[in-house]
């Protein structure tokens, strides 16, 4: 199961808003770049600019208990266009089993 969650996490970095809507809990919360977003605001933000072309996740840690899993890692993302073409952050994501795995919370802290 852990490989599937890590793959889901990687997809979050590169997918568009429509795909994100299918993979997140309706009340999902994200802390990104000094702002807190929830639900539809997350999808609006994902629609605003270019997505990441690739991400490398290092120093991976995972805790799973029943219908909840927490992933923590260091991410190095890149893209060809946009105001920010590289990002290095520490991340944590919480996933819940809700008709499959759904992202319920994600936080990034710049390195």
N, C-alpha and C positions, 0 to 999 in steps of 0.2 A: 504494500500500500504506500510506503514512503516514496518510492520512485514516482508513482502517479502524482502525488502531491507536489513533489519538486518540479515535475513537468508542468503541472497546472500553474505553479508560481512563475516559472519561466515564461509561459504563454501570456501571463498578465502584463509583462513588460512590453510585449510586441503586438498584442491584439488591439482591435478597434473597440469602440464603445458598444456596438451591437453584440459582439462576442462577450464582452465583459458583463453585460446585462444578464446573459445566460449563466454566468459563472459566479455571480456574487449574490449574497443574501440581500433582500430588499432594503434592510436597515444597515447595510455595511457602512463602516466609518473608516476614513483615511486621514492621516496626518502627513501632509506633503508640503515642502517648501514654505513653511511658516503658516500654513492654513489647515483648518479642519474641514473636511468635506463629508457629506453623508448622502446615501441613496442617489437620487437623480443628479445632484451636484457633482458627484464623481463622474457620472457618464457625460455630463456637459463638459467637464474639464478634459476628459479623454478625447472628446470630439474636437477640441480647440486647436490642437497642434499636431505636429508629426509624432508618431510613436517611435519607440526605440527599435533600431534594426537588430541589435543583439545585446545579450546580457550574459555575463559570467558571474556565477554565484559561488563564492568561496567561503571557507570556514563555516560550513553548514552544520546546523544543530536542529534537532527535531524532538518534540515531546508530544506523544499521542496518548489520549486517555478517552476511551469510549468514542463518543461522537464529536470529539474536539481534537484538533492538532495545532501546534504552534511551530512555526518555522522561523529560525533566526539565521542571518547570514550577512556577508559583506558582498555588495553588488558593484560591478563595474559595467556600465551600460554605454553604448555608443550608437550614434546615428549620423547620417550624412548631411542632414539639413536641420535648420532650426536655430534658435538663439543659443541653445545649449547642445553641444554635440557629444559631450562626455559627461558622465555622472558617476561619482564614487560615493556610496552611502552604506550605512549599516541599516539593516531592515529587520522587521519582525512582522509576521503575518499570522493571523488566526483563522483557521478553517473549521467549519462545522459541517456535519453530515446532515443535509437537509435536501432530500431527494437527490442524492449525490453530494460530493464535496462542494461547498460554497464558501467564498471568501467573506468573512464577517468583519475583519479589521486588518489594516495594514499601516505601518508607520515607517518613515525613513528619517535617518539622521545623517547629515553630510559628514564626510570624513575630512 
